[in-house]
Amino acid sequence: MVYNRAMKMMADTEHAISLIRKSSRIVALSGAGISTEAGIPDFRGPGGMWENEDLLRQLSASGFERSPAGFYRASVELFSTISRAEPTLAHRLLVHLEKIGKLDAVITQNIDGLHTAAGSTKVFEVHGTFRTGHCTKCGAPFDMAEFYSDIESGRLTVPVCLNCRAIIKPDVVLFEDPLPYQAWRGAVEAAENCDLMLVLGSSLVVYPAAELPMIAVHCGAPLVIVNLEATPYDRQATVAIHARLGEFAKAALAAFS
Ligand code: NAD
């Protein structure tokens, strides 16, 4: 039984690698599962943030409006985890596929900035990023790292704009917020034009991001899903692999180095 599962995983990984070999306009859609091996918890995996209702309420747009201080208190630990994290092997796989001319773009639901930190150059962050922020009044941009470090050490409760003293909000899409228009447009166009979509580490239950693999499939691209658990789109996938991304990335990097 264990042997059969291992054999199937190897065969599926080989199939995925053969699809990558034939492709030159790959688009990857990543989710929180690509960063768990960097120590950032996902939402819906065991022990994920989804189990903490208070935290989720505070990290919503209405939670931010109700209490910016509560929002910053609730998000400081996540920010500190994100800012210490290093890209994983799977992030590096995508950088490598871009360098050898196979990958066109990365679309990510993640807010941790790890694709850019790894070296990917075309990244659509459809849920924004925690790394930067902007003034809620004049729109001035800010790097969030110093503010969060002051919040962590108790020197600051809420960051305010250096120009107009209004509250600063991280550039992250909170529950109830709309998606950033440019990033979403770019993501849809990339999905429409790819010749292979690779979904890495997403439960594919958050919309509209979960529509992107079907856009690719309807435009004729094969779909490869690599995720620890089954997703609602496994049946539409050419290959669905239930494995750790670290294992998959190691095999794929070996095949293309
Ligand atoms: P999700 O938590 O809903 O799903 C993550 C999936 O990844 C799970 O199905 C899990 O089984 C799988 N997974 C976990 N570790 C894995 C591994 N090592 N290898 C393979 N698969 C693994 O995440 P989602 O689909 O991205 O949607 C949730 C939302 O959570 C997104 O909007 C995102 O913004 C937000 N989020 C982001 C981060 C981050 O930036 N790193 C972290 C938590 C949540």
Residues whose N, C-alpha, C, O or C-beta is under 5 A from the ligand:
A	BS01	NAD	S30 G31 A32 G33 S35 T36 E37 I40 P41 D42 F43 R44 G45 Q109 N110 I111 D112 H127 G201 S202 S203 L204 V206 V226 N227 L228 E229 A243 R244 L245
